[in-house]
Amino acid sequence: MTLQQALRANVRIEPGQKIRTFGGWCRHDRVLLNGEEIGRIQTRRGRNRIEVITIADNIFTMGYDIDWLVEQGNDSYGLNSTAA
């Protein structure tokens, strides 16, 4: 998803507080769709590595995947349903 697509889809990422740990730092960003939280992006920075996890409800995927998160949010809120 490009930045322009995210803006059109009303997706916003609210940065979380950066927390210092023994080996680096950790941060949990909130992802909002139309003002409702649909998931989080967890970033951990350790010695010689960065780990990113995208989390929606109780499922997750490795990496930074906004498209997947928006799909999960749409399914959770029934926005993909074809019923009128």
C-alpha positions in Angstrom: 0.0 0.0 0.0 1.4 3.3 -1.0 1.1 6.5 1.1 -1.5 7.9 -1.2 -3.6 4.7 -1.1 -3.4 4.7 2.7 -4.7 8.3 2.8 -7.6 7.4 0.5 -8.4 4.4 2.6 -8.4 6.6 5.8 -5.5 4.6 7.4 -3.5 6.3 10.1 -0.5 5.1 12.1 -0.1 6.5 15.6 3.4 6.0 16.8 3.8 4.5 20.2 6.3 5.3 22.9 9.8 4.0 22.4 10.8 1.9 25.3 14.5 1.3 26.1 15.4 -2.3 26.9 18.7 -3.9 27.8 19.5 -4.9 24.2 17.9 -1.9 22.3 14.4 -0.6 22.2 10.8 -1.6 21.5 7.8 0.3 20.1 4.1 -0.5 19.6 2.4 1.6 16.9 -1.4 1.7 16.6 -3.0 1.4 13.2 -6.3 3.2 12.8 -8.9 2.8 10.0 -11.6 5.5 10.0 -10.6 6.3 13.6 -11.0 2.7 14.9 -8.0 0.7 15.9 -7.6 -2.4 13.6 -4.2 -3.6 14.9 -0.7 -2.8 16.0 2.8 -2.8 14.5 5.4 -4.0 17.0 9.0 -3.0 16.2 12.0 -4.3 18.2 15.5 -3.1 17.7 18.2 -5.2 19.1 21.9 -5.6 18.6 22.5 -6.0 14.9 18.8 -6.7 14.0 15.3 -5.2 13.6 12.2 -7.3 14.1 8.8 -6.1 12.9 5.5 -7.8 13.6 2.0 -6.8 12.4 -0.7 -7.8 14.8 -4.5 -7.9 14.3 -6.6 -9.3 17.2 -5.0 -12.6 18.1 -3.2 -13.3 14.8 0.0 -11.8 13.4 2.3 -11.8 10.4 6.0 -11.1 10.3 7.0 -7.8 8.8 5.3 -4.5 8.1 2.1 -5.4 6.2 -0.5 -2.6 6.2 -2.6 -4.2 3.3 -3.0 -7.4 5.3 -4.0 -5.4 8.4 -6.6 -3.4 6.5 -8.1 -6.7 5.1 -8.2 -8.1 8.7 -9.9 -4.9 9.9 -12.4 -4.9 7.1 -13.3 -8.5 7.8 -13.7 -7.9 11.5 -16.0 -4.9 11.0 -17.9 -6.5 8.1 -16.8 -3.9 5.6 -16.2 -6.5 2.9 -19.6 -8.0 3.1 -21.8 -7.8 0.0 -25.1 -7.8 1.8 -27.2 -4.7 1.5 
